[in-house]
Amino acid sequence: MDLPGPIHDILLVFLGSGLILGGLGV
């Protein structure tokens, strides 16, 4: 995926948050 910097950062934060919430079982 060739994405602009800001969009790429937002996706990383979104995916990271999803993994954390999933790990907590929320």
WOTAZI-V971062 format. One record per residue. N is the residue number from 0. OMEGA is omega in whole degrees, -180 to 180 (* if undefined). Layout:
n:N omega:OMEGA
n:N omega:OMEGA
//
This chain:
n:0 omega:175
n:1 omega:-177
n:2 omega:174
n:3 omega:-177
n:4 omega:-176
n:5 omega:-179
n:6 omega:-180
n:7 omega:179
n:8 omega:-180
n:9 omega:179
n:10 omega:179
n:11 omega:180
n:12 omega:-179
n:13 omega:-179
n:14 omega:179
n:15 omega:180
n:16 omega:179
n:17 omega:179
n:18 omega:-180
n:19 omega:-180
n:20 omega:179
n:21 omega:179
n:22 omega:-180
n:23 omega:178
n:24 omega:179
n:25 omega:*
//
